Amino acid sequence: MLGKHHWSAIHRWIGLIVLPSLSGLIVTGAVLLTLAPVTWNKQLTIADRQSQFATISHSLNEMSSGPTNSSVNMIIPGRTLQDSWQVSFSDRTQKTINPQPDWQHTLSESGSAHQTWLNLHNSLALGEQGDWLVLVTGVATLLLIGSGLFSQSKIIFTVVKGPKWRSVYSLHRWFALVFSLFLFIWCFTGVALSGYKMLMQKARSSAFNITENQRAPITAQPDFTSIFVSISNSNPDKSLQGIMLSPDKKSFMVMLLDRGALPWNKSQALSFDRLTGKPITTRNTPWFMKVMIAMKAIHTGIWGTSMTALIYFVIALVMLLISISGAWLWIKRRHLQSLSRHEN
């Protein structure tokens, strides 16, 4: 059985290895908290976006008739009525939709700040290799938390006693113990969401590889504007999360957010026929999807209010402090070991 000194050594080495990527995830996550529309700003309902429906409908028709249609993945609304909508494609490229009624300059190659930071957070802007790096970092951080706890004694006493404010080691240990549960939840939900996203990307990428002759031809376009108005009238208090287009061009899905619902019931997906615009009856949300929805709500903080986002932001800064102090303790320990060898 491993002793406390073994766990301490494991903790130090894991911390050193994951420090760059973990720090990157903490910083990008903190920035996303300040940019997310569901936190600091008044949450726009789908009814508030009625002035944008005609522009979005025009853009959907434009993408459906153009060559990019075969790779359209997700369309995400902007934070405010003035912000651009983000369009992501299966090959990881992005475009934006100008929400203002300027038909000549609807689609743009530029990306939004939120999407840029989200890409950094999800994959560190390294593509598929970055997805794996983030996933491994999350798993390693879970091991980092476990090894840190196993290396400590008298945990409850240490937490109650409080830190010695002039000791970096005492501060590092106390803050890590106090926020270990939150960090565990953050990492666990992040690992689950990252793994699920990678599986979904692989599945959708396989679907997009269907030859063009096998795809359903677009012979007519539904009235997207009337569809959005209908959704708005029946769900006036819900927010628009995004629009997902199916690879086979047969359907599209409108995802809504109910902030007042329980975490596993916050998201609602409405499916429509891509050609007729008629609603498609969908089965009840599977239990694992409800779990993933709850995990996303907990990981991103959308389950709460702006105060929740503020708490998340402060804890993110504490996590960064723990990472920096851990690196400082590693350097100090190596320096003391070097001095000891020279003296001997």
VODREN-853035 format. One record per residue (C-alpha): residue in three letters; chain; x, y, z. Coordinates in steps of 0.2 Angstrom, whole numbers, padded with zeros to 4 digits. Layout:
! VODREN-853035
{code->Ala; unit->A; X->X; Y->Y; Z->Z}
...
! end
This chain:
! VODREN-853035
{code->Met; unit->A; X->0000; Y->0000; Z->0000}
{code->Leu; unit->A; X->0006; Y->0017; Z->-0005}
{code->Gly; unit->A; X->0012; Y->0029; Z->0010}
{code->Lys; unit->A; X->0009; Y->0047; Z->0011}
{code->His; unit->A; X->0026; Y->0051; Z->0005}
{code->His; unit->A; X->0023; Y->0041; Z->-0011}
{code->Trp; unit->A; X->0006; Y->0050; Z->-0014}
{code->Ser; unit->A; X->0015; Y->0066; Z->-0011}
{code->Ala; unit->A; X->0028; Y->0062; Z->-0025}
{code->Ile; unit->A; X->0014; Y->0057; Z->-0037}
{code->His; unit->A; X->0005; Y->0073; Z->-0033}
{code->Arg; unit->A; X->0020; Y->0084; Z->-0037}
{code->Trp; unit->A; X->0024; Y->0075; Z->-0053}
{code->Ile; unit->A; X->0006; Y->0076; Z->-0059}
{code->Gly; unit->A; X->0005; Y->0094; Z->-0055}
{code->Leu; unit->A; X->0021; Y->0098; Z->-0064}
{code->Ile; unit->A; X->0015; Y->0089; Z->-0080}
{code->Val; unit->A; X->-0002; Y->0096; Z->-0081}
{code->Leu; unit->A; X->0002; Y->0114; Z->-0075}
{code->Pro; unit->A; X->0002; Y->0122; Z->-0092}
{code->Ser; unit->A; X->-0013; Y->0115; Z->-0099}
{code->Leu; unit->A; X->-0023; Y->0116; Z->-0083}
{code->Ser; unit->A; X->-0018; Y->0134; Z->-0081}
{code->Gly; unit->A; X->-0024; Y->0137; Z->-0098}
{code->Leu; unit->A; X->-0041; Y->0129; Z->-0095}
{code->Ile; unit->A; X->-0043; Y->0139; Z->-0079}
{code->Val; unit->A; X->-0039; Y->0156; Z->-0087}
{code->Thr; unit->A; X->-0050; Y->0152; Z->-0103}
{code->Gly; unit->A; X->-0064; Y->0146; Z->-0092}
{code->Ala; unit->A; X->-0064; Y->0162; Z->-0081}
{code->Val; unit->A; X->-0064; Y->0173; Z->-0097}
{code->Leu; unit->A; X->-0079; Y->0163; Z->-0103}
{code->Leu; unit->A; X->-0088; Y->0166; Z->-0087}
{code->Thr; unit->A; X->-0087; Y->0185; Z->-0091}
{code->Leu; unit->A; X->-0092; Y->0183; Z->-0109}
{code->Ala; unit->A; X->-0107; Y->0170; Z->-0107}
{code->Pro; unit->A; X->-0124; Y->0178; Z->-0111}
{code->Val; unit->A; X->-0132; Y->0167; Z->-0097}
{code->Thr; unit->A; X->-0122; Y->0176; Z->-0083}
{code->Trp; unit->A; X->-0119; Y->0194; Z->-0082}
{code->Asn; unit->A; X->-0131; Y->0201; Z->-0095}
{code->Lys; unit->A; X->-0150; Y->0200; Z->-0094}
{code->Gln; unit->A; X->-0155; Y->0184; Z->-0102}
{code->Leu; unit->A; X->-0163; Y->0187; Z->-0119}
{code->Thr; unit->A; X->-0178; Y->0176; Z->-0122}
{code->Ile; unit->A; X->-0182; Y->0169; Z->-0139}
{code->Ala; unit->A; X->-0196; Y->0182; Z->-0139}
{code->Asp; unit->A; X->-0183; Y->0196; Z->-0138}
{code->Arg; unit->A; X->-0175; Y->0190; Z->-0154}
{code->Gln; unit->A; X->-0190; Y->0192; Z->-0165}
{code->Ser; unit->A; X->-0182; Y->0206; Z->-0174}
{code->Gln; unit->A; X->-0168; Y->0194; Z->-0179}
{code->Phe; unit->A; X->-0178; Y->0180; Z->-0186}
{code->Ala; unit->A; X->-0179; Y->0187; Z->-0204}
{code->Thr; unit->A; X->-0160; Y->0189; Z->-0205}
{code->Ile; unit->A; X->-0157; Y->0171; Z->-0198}
{code->Ser; unit->A; X->-0170; Y->0164; Z->-0210}
{code->His; unit->A; X->-0161; Y->0172; Z->-0224}
{code->Ser; unit->A; X->-0144; Y->0165; Z->-0218}
{code->Leu; unit->A; X->-0151; Y->0148; Z->-0216}
{code->Asn; unit->A; X->-0158; Y->0148; Z->-0234}
{code->Glu; unit->A; X->-0141; Y->0155; Z->-0240}
{code->Met; unit->A; X->-0131; Y->0141; Z->-0232}
{code->Ser; unit->A; X->-0144; Y->0128; Z->-0237}
{code->Ser; unit->A; X->-0141; Y->0132; Z->-0256}
{code->Gly; unit->A; X->-0123; Y->0135; Z->-0255}
{code->Pro; unit->A; X->-0108; Y->0122; Z->-0254}
{code->Thr; unit->A; X->-0106; Y->0125; Z->-0235}
{code->Asn; unit->A; X->-0122; Y->0116; Z->-0232}
{code->Ser; unit->A; X->-0114; Y->0099; Z->-0231}
{code->Ser; unit->A; X->-0104; Y->0104; Z->-0216}
{code->Val; unit->A; X->-0114; Y->0116; Z->-0206}
{code->Asn; unit->A; X->-0114; Y->0109; Z->-0188}
{code->Met; unit->A; X->-0121; Y->0122; Z->-0176}
{code->Ile; unit->A; X->-0128; Y->0140; Z->-0176}
{code->Ile; unit->A; X->-0126; Y->0149; Z->-0159}
{code->Pro; unit->A; X->-0135; Y->0166; Z->-0156}
{code->Gly; unit->A; X->-0125; Y->0181; Z->-0150}
{code->Arg; unit->A; X->-0125; Y->0187; Z->-0132}
{code->Thr; unit->A; X->-0135; Y->0203; Z->-0136}
{code->Leu; unit->A; X->-0146; Y->0209; Z->-0151}
{code->Gln; unit->A; X->-0131; Y->0218; Z->-0158}
{code->Asp; unit->A; X->-0119; Y->0203; Z->-0157}
{code->Ser; unit->A; X->-0116; Y->0191; Z->-0172}
{code->Trp; unit->A; X->-0122; Y->0174; Z->-0172}
{code->Gln; unit->A; X->-0109; Y->0160; Z->-0173}
{code->Val; unit->A; X->-0109; Y->0146; Z->-0187}
{code->Ser; unit->A; X->-0098; Y->0131; Z->-0184}
{code->Phe; unit->A; X->-0094; Y->0118; Z->-0197}
{code->Ser; unit->A; X->-0089; Y->0100; Z->-0196}
{code->Asp; unit->A; X->-0071; Y->0104; Z->-0202}
{code->Arg; unit->A; X->-0069; Y->0116; Z->-0187}
{code->Thr; unit->A; X->-0070; Y->0132; Z->-0197}
{code->Gln; unit->A; X->-0082; Y->0146; Z->-0192}
{code->Lys; unit->A; X->-0092; Y->0160; Z->-0199}
{code->Thr; unit->A; X->-0103; Y->0173; Z->-0191}
{code->Ile; unit->A; X->-0120; Y->0180; Z->-0196}
{code->Asn; unit->A; X->-0123; Y->0198; Z->-0195}
{code->Pro; unit->A; X->-0140; Y->0200; Z->-0185}
{code->Gln; unit->A; X->-0144; Y->0216; Z->-0194}
{code->Pro; unit->A; X->-0154; Y->0216; Z->-0210}
{code->Asp; unit->A; X->-0140; Y->0218; Z->-0222}
{code->Trp; unit->A; X->-0143; Y->0205; Z->-0235}
{code->Gln; unit->A; X->-0127; Y->0208; Z->-0244}
{code->His; unit->A; X->-0116; Y->0205; Z->-0229}
{code->Thr; unit->A; X->-0125; Y->0192; Z->-0219}
{code->Leu; unit->A; X->-0111; Y->0179; Z->-0218}
{code->Ser; unit->A; X->-0094; Y->0184; Z->-0213}
{code->Glu; unit->A; X->-0077; Y->0174; Z->-0210}
{code->Ser; unit->A; X->-0074; Y->0182; Z->-0194}
{code->Gly; unit->A; X->-0077; Y->0173; Z->-0177}
{code->Ser; unit->A; X->-0085; Y->0180; Z->-0161}
{code->Ala; unit->A; X->-0074; Y->0183; Z->-0145}
{code->His; unit->A; X->-0085; Y->0170; Z->-0136}
{code->Gln; unit->A; X->-0082; Y->0157; Z->-0149}
{code->Thr; unit->A; X->-0064; Y->0160; Z->-0150}
{code->Trp; unit->A; X->-0062; Y->0158; Z->-0131}
{code->Leu; unit->A; X->-0073; Y->0143; Z->-0131}
{code->Asn; unit->A; X->-0062; Y->0135; Z->-0144}
{code->Leu; unit->A; X->-0047; Y->0138; Z->-0133}
{code->His; unit->A; X->-0056; Y->0131; Z->-0118}
{code->Asn; unit->A; X->-0062; Y->0115; Z->-0127}
{code->Ser; unit->A; X->-0046; Y->0111; Z->-0137}
{code->Leu; unit->A; X->-0033; Y->0124; Z->-0133}
{code->Ala; unit->A; X->-0035; Y->0129; Z->-0151}
{code->Leu; unit->A; X->-0025; Y->0113; Z->-0156}
{code->Gly; unit->A; X->-0039; Y->0104; Z->-0165}
{code->Glu; unit->A; X->-0042; Y->0085; Z->-0162}
{code->Gln; unit->A; X->-0026; Y->0084; Z->-0153}
{code->Gly; unit->A; X->-0031; Y->0098; Z->-0142}
{code->Asp; unit->A; X->-0047; Y->0088; Z->-0138}
{code->Trp; unit->A; X->-0037; Y->0073; Z->-0132}
{code->Leu; unit->A; X->-0025; Y->0085; Z->-0122}
{code->Val; unit->A; X->-0040; Y->0093; Z->-0113}
{code->Leu; unit->A; X->-0047; Y->0076; Z->-0109}
{code->Val; unit->A; X->-0031; Y->0069; Z->-0102}
{code->Thr; unit->A; X->-0028; Y->0085; Z->-0092}
{code->Gly; unit->A; X->-0045; Y->0083; Z->-0084}
{code->Val; unit->A; X->-0042; Y->0065; Z->-0080}
{code->Ala; unit->A; X->-0024; Y->0069; Z->-0073}
{code->Thr; unit->A; X->-0032; Y->0083; Z->-0063}
{code->Leu; unit->A; X->-0044; Y->0071; Z->-0054}
{code->Leu; unit->A; X->-0028; Y->0060; Z->-0050}
{code->Leu; unit->A; X->-0020; Y->0076; Z->-0044}
{code->Ile; unit->A; X->-0034; Y->0079; Z->-0032}
{code->Gly; unit->A; X->-0035; Y->0061; Z->-0026}
{code->Ser; unit->A; X->-0016; Y->0060; Z->-0023}
{code->Gly; unit->A; X->-0016; Y->0077; Z->-0014}
{code->Leu; unit->A; X->-0029; Y->0071; Z->-0002}
{code->Phe; unit->A; X->-0021; Y->0054; Z->0001}
{code->Ser; unit->A; X->-0005; Y->0063; Z->0005}
{code->Gln; unit->A; X->-0012; Y->0074; Z->0019}
{code->Ser; unit->A; X->-0016; Y->0070; Z->0037}
{code->Lys; unit->A; X->-0029; Y->0078; Z->0049}
{code->Ile; unit->A; X->-0038; Y->0086; Z->0035}
{code->Ile; unit->A; X->-0053; Y->0092; Z->0045}
{code->Phe; unit->A; X->-0042; Y->0099; Z->0058}
{code->Thr; unit->A; X->-0031; Y->0108; Z->0045}
{code->Val; unit->A; X->-0047; Y->0116; Z->0037}
{code->Val; unit->A; X->-0054; Y->0122; Z->0053}
{code->Lys; unit->A; X->-0038; Y->0129; Z->0059}
{code->Gly; unit->A; X->-0035; Y->0139; Z->0044}
{code->Pro; unit->A; X->-0019; Y->0144; Z->0034}
{code->Lys; unit->A; X->-0003; Y->0152; Z->0040}
{code->Trp; unit->A; X->-0004; Y->0167; Z->0029}
{code->Arg; unit->A; X->0015; Y->0170; Z->0028}
{code->Ser; unit->A; X->0017; Y->0152; Z->0022}
{code->Val; unit->A; X->0015; Y->0148; Z->0004}
{code->Tyr; unit->A; X->0014; Y->0129; Z->0008}
{code->Ser; unit->A; X->0000; Y->0132; Z->0021}
{code->Leu; unit->A; X->-0010; Y->0143; Z->0009}
{code->His; unit->A; X->-0008; Y->0130; Z->-0005}
{code->Arg; unit->A; X->-0013; Y->0116; Z->0006}
{code->Trp; unit->A; X->-0028; Y->0125; Z->0014}
{code->Phe; unit->A; X->-0036; Y->0132; Z->-0001}
{code->Ala; unit->A; X->-0033; Y->0116; Z->-0010}
{code->Leu; unit->A; X->-0042; Y->0106; Z->0004}
{code->Val; unit->A; X->-0056; Y->0119; Z->0005}
{code->Phe; unit->A; X->-0060; Y->0119; Z->-0014}
{code->Ser; unit->A; X->-0056; Y->0101; Z->-0018}
{code->Leu; unit->A; X->-0074; Y->0096; Z->-0019}
{code->Phe; unit->A; X->-0078; Y->0110; Z->-0031}
{code->Leu; unit->A; X->-0063; Y->0106; Z->-0041}
{code->Phe; unit->A; X->-0067; Y->0088; Z->-0042}
{code->Ile; unit->A; X->-0085; Y->0092; Z->-0048}
{code->Trp; unit->A; X->-0078; Y->0104; Z->-0061}
{code->Cys; unit->A; X->-0065; Y->0092; Z->-0067}
{code->Phe; unit->A; X->-0077; Y->0077; Z->-0067}
{code->Thr; unit->A; X->-0091; Y->0086; Z->-0077}
{code->Gly; unit->A; X->-0078; Y->0093; Z->-0089}
{code->Val; unit->A; X->-0071; Y->0076; Z->-0092}
{code->Ala; unit->A; X->-0088; Y->0069; Z->-0096}
{code->Leu; unit->A; X->-0093; Y->0083; Z->-0107}
{code->Ser; unit->A; X->-0076; Y->0083; Z->-0116}
{code->Gly; unit->A; X->-0078; Y->0064; Z->-0119}
{code->Tyr; unit->A; X->-0096; Y->0066; Z->-0125}
{code->Lys; unit->A; X->-0092; Y->0080; Z->-0137}
{code->Met; unit->A; X->-0078; Y->0070; Z->-0145}
{code->Leu; unit->A; X->-0090; Y->0055; Z->-0147}
{code->Met; unit->A; X->-0103; Y->0066; Z->-0155}
{code->Gln; unit->A; X->-0090; Y->0075; Z->-0166}
{code->Lys; unit->A; X->-0084; Y->0058; Z->-0173}
{code->Ala; unit->A; X->-0102; Y->0052; Z->-0176}
{code->Arg; unit->A; X->-0107; Y->0068; Z->-0185}
{code->Ser; unit->A; X->-0090; Y->0068; Z->-0195}
{code->Ser; unit->A; X->-0095; Y->0051; Z->-0201}
{code->Ala; unit->A; X->-0112; Y->0056; Z->-0206}
{code->Phe; unit->A; X->-0105; Y->0071; Z->-0216}
{code->Asn; unit->A; X->-0094; Y->0059; Z->-0226}
{code->Ile; unit->A; X->-0109; Y->0053; Z->-0235}
{code->Thr; unit->A; X->-0107; Y->0057; Z->-0254}
{code->Glu; unit->A; X->-0116; Y->0071; Z->-0261}
{code->Asn; unit->A; X->-0127; Y->0060; Z->-0271}
{code->Gln; unit->A; X->-0134; Y->0051; Z->-0256}
{code->Arg; unit->A; X->-0139; Y->0067; Z->-0248}
{code->Ala; unit->A; X->-0157; Y->0073; Z->-0249}
{code->Pro; unit->A; X->-0158; Y->0087; Z->-0262}
{code->Ile; unit->A; X->-0165; Y->0104; Z->-0256}
{code->Thr; unit->A; X->-0180; Y->0107; Z->-0268}
{code->Ala; unit->A; X->-0189; Y->0119; Z->-0257}
{code->Gln; unit->A; X->-0185; Y->0129; Z->-0241}
{code->Pro; unit->A; X->-0197; Y->0131; Z->-0226}
{code->Asp; unit->A; X->-0202; Y->0148; Z->-0219}
{code->Phe; unit->A; X->-0189; Y->0148; Z->-0205}
{code->Thr; unit->A; X->-0196; Y->0165; Z->-0199}
{code->Ser; unit->A; X->-0214; Y->0158; Z->-0196}
{code->Ile; unit->A; X->-0206; Y->0143; Z->-0187}
{code->Phe; unit->A; X->-0196; Y->0154; Z->-0175}
{code->Val; unit->A; X->-0211; Y->0165; Z->-0172}
{code->Ser; unit->A; X->-0221; Y->0150; Z->-0168}
{code->Ile; unit->A; X->-0208; Y->0144; Z->-0156}
{code->Ser; unit->A; X->-0207; Y->0161; Z->-0148}
{code->Asn; unit->A; X->-0226; Y->0162; Z->-0146}
{code->Ser; unit->A; X->-0227; Y->0145; Z->-0137}
{code->Asn; unit->A; X->-0211; Y->0147; Z->-0127}
{code->Pro; unit->A; X->-0210; Y->0166; Z->-0123}
{code->Asp; unit->A; X->-0199; Y->0164; Z->-0107}
{code->Lys; unit->A; X->-0186; Y->0152; Z->-0114}
{code->Ser; unit->A; X->-0169; Y->0157; Z->-0121}
{code->Leu; unit->A; X->-0162; Y->0151; Z->-0138}
{code->Gln; unit->A; X->-0147; Y->0140; Z->-0136}
{code->Gly; unit->A; X->-0143; Y->0136; Z->-0154}
{code->Ile; unit->A; X->-0149; Y->0128; Z->-0170}
{code->Met; unit->A; X->-0142; Y->0111; Z->-0176}
{code->Leu; unit->A; X->-0143; Y->0106; Z->-0194}
{code->Ser; unit->A; X->-0143; Y->0087; Z->-0198}
{code->Pro; unit->A; X->-0130; Y->0080; Z->-0209}
{code->Asp; unit->A; X->-0143; Y->0072; Z->-0221}
{code->Lys; unit->A; X->-0152; Y->0089; Z->-0223}
{code->Lys; unit->A; X->-0168; Y->0081; Z->-0218}
{code->Ser; unit->A; X->-0171; Y->0090; Z->-0202}
{code->Phe; unit->A; X->-0165; Y->0104; Z->-0190}
{code->Met; unit->A; X->-0166; Y->0106; Z->-0171}
{code->Val; unit->A; X->-0170; Y->0121; Z->-0161}
{code->Met; unit->A; X->-0163; Y->0120; Z->-0143}
{code->Leu; unit->A; X->-0171; Y->0131; Z->-0129}
{code->Leu; unit->A; X->-0165; Y->0135; Z->-0112}
{code->Asp; unit->A; X->-0177; Y->0136; Z->-0097}
{code->Arg; unit->A; X->-0167; Y->0144; Z->-0083}
{code->Gly; unit->A; X->-0180; Y->0141; Z->-0070}
{code->Ala; unit->A; X->-0180; Y->0122; Z->-0072}
{code->Leu; unit->A; X->-0170; Y->0109; Z->-0063}
{code->Pro; unit->A; X->-0152; Y->0107; Z->-0070}
{code->Trp; unit->A; X->-0157; Y->0090; Z->-0080}
{code->Asn; unit->A; X->-0173; Y->0099; Z->-0087}
{code->Lys; unit->A; X->-0165; Y->0115; Z->-0092}
{code->Ser; unit->A; X->-0163; Y->0111; Z->-0111}
{code->Gln; unit->A; X->-0177; Y->0107; Z->-0123}
{code->Ala; unit->A; X->-0174; Y->0102; Z->-0141}
{code->Leu; unit->A; X->-0188; Y->0105; Z->-0154}
{code->Ser; unit->A; X->-0185; Y->0095; Z->-0171}
{code->Phe; unit->A; X->-0192; Y->0101; Z->-0188}
{code->Asp; unit->A; X->-0193; Y->0094; Z->-0205}
{code->Arg; unit->A; X->-0180; Y->0103; Z->-0216}
{code->Leu; unit->A; X->-0191; Y->0104; Z->-0232}
{code->Thr; unit->A; X->-0208; Y->0107; Z->-0225}
{code->Gly; unit->A; X->-0205; Y->0115; Z->-0208}
{code->Lys; unit->A; X->-0217; Y->0104; Z->-0199}
{code->Pro; unit->A; X->-0213; Y->0098; Z->-0181}
{code->Ile; unit->A; X->-0206; Y->0081; Z->-0179}
{code->Thr; unit->A; X->-0212; Y->0071; Z->-0165}
{code->Thr; unit->A; X->-0197; Y->0066; Z->-0154}
{code->Arg; unit->A; X->-0196; Y->0053; Z->-0140}
{code->Asn; unit->A; X->-0193; Y->0058; Z->-0122}
{code->Thr; unit->A; X->-0175; Y->0063; Z->-0118}
{code->Pro; unit->A; X->-0165; Y->0048; Z->-0113}
{code->Trp; unit->A; X->-0159; Y->0048; Z->-0095}
{code->Phe; unit->A; X->-0140; Y->0049; Z->-0100}
{code->Met; unit->A; X->-0144; Y->0065; Z->-0110}
{code->Lys; unit->A; X->-0153; Y->0072; Z->-0094}
{code->Val; unit->A; X->-0137; Y->0068; Z->-0085}
{code->Met; unit->A; X->-0126; Y->0077; Z->-0098}
{code->Ile; unit->A; X->-0137; Y->0092; Z->-0098}
{code->Ala; unit->A; X->-0136; Y->0093; Z->-0079}
{code->Met; unit->A; X->-0117; Y->0091; Z->-0080}
{code->Lys; unit->A; X->-0116; Y->0106; Z->-0092}
{code->Ala; unit->A; X->-0127; Y->0117; Z->-0081}
{code->Ile; unit->A; X->-0116; Y->0113; Z->-0066}
{code->His; unit->A; X->-0099; Y->0115; Z->-0076}
{code->Thr; unit->A; X->-0104; Y->0131; Z->-0084}
{code->Gly; unit->A; X->-0114; Y->0139; Z->-0070}
{code->Ile; unit->A; X->-0130; Y->0141; Z->-0081}
{code->Trp; unit->A; X->-0140; Y->0133; Z->-0067}
{code->Gly; unit->A; X->-0139; Y->0149; Z->-0057}
{code->Thr; unit->A; X->-0139; Y->0168; Z->-0058}
{code->Ser; unit->A; X->-0126; Y->0181; Z->-0060}
{code->Met; unit->A; X->-0121; Y->0179; Z->-0042}
{code->Thr; unit->A; X->-0117; Y->0160; Z->-0047}
{code->Ala; unit->A; X->-0106; Y->0166; Z->-0061}
{code->Leu; unit->A; X->-0097; Y->0178; Z->-0049}
{code->Ile; unit->A; X->-0094; Y->0164; Z->-0037}
{code->Tyr; unit->A; X->-0087; Y->0153; Z->-0051}
{code->Phe; unit->A; X->-0076; Y->0167; Z->-0057}
{code->Val; unit->A; X->-0068; Y->0169; Z->-0039}
{code->Ile; unit->A; X->-0066; Y->0151; Z->-0037}
{code->Ala; unit->A; X->-0057; Y->0150; Z->-0054}
{code->Leu; unit->A; X->-0045; Y->0163; Z->-0048}
{code->Val; unit->A; X->-0042; Y->0153; Z->-0032}
{code->Met; unit->A; X->-0038; Y->0138; Z->-0043}
{code->Leu; unit->A; X->-0026; Y->0148; Z->-0053}
{code->Leu; unit->A; X->-0018; Y->0153; Z->-0036}
{code->Ile; unit->A; X->-0016; Y->0135; Z->-0031}
{code->Ser; unit->A; X->-0008; Y->0131; Z->-0048}
{code->Ile; unit->A; X->0005; Y->0145; Z->-0046}
{code->Ser; unit->A; X->0009; Y->0141; Z->-0028}
{code->Gly; unit->A; X->0011; Y->0123; Z->-0032}
{code->Ala; unit->A; X->0023; Y->0127; Z->-0046}
{code->Trp; unit->A; X->0032; Y->0139; Z->-0034}
{code->Leu; unit->A; X->0033; Y->0125; Z->-0020}
{code->Trp; unit->A; X->0041; Y->0113; Z->-0033}
{code->Ile; unit->A; X->0054; Y->0126; Z->-0038}
{code->Lys; unit->A; X->0058; Y->0130; Z->-0020}
{code->Arg; unit->A; X->0059; Y->0111; Z->-0016}
{code->Arg; unit->A; X->0071; Y->0108; Z->-0030}
{code->His; unit->A; X->0082; Y->0123; Z->-0025}
{code->Leu; unit->A; X->0083; Y->0117; Z->-0007}
{code->Gln; unit->A; X->0088; Y->0099; Z->-0013}
{code->Ser; unit->A; X->0101; Y->0106; Z->-0024}
{code->Leu; unit->A; X->0109; Y->0117; Z->-0010}
{code->Ser; unit->A; X->0108; Y->0101; Z->0001}
{code->Arg; unit->A; X->0118; Y->0091; Z->-0012}
{code->His; unit->A; X->0131; Y->0105; Z->-0013}
{code->Glu; unit->A; X->0133; Y->0106; Z->0006}
{code->Asn; unit->A; X->0136; Y->0087; Z->0007}
! end
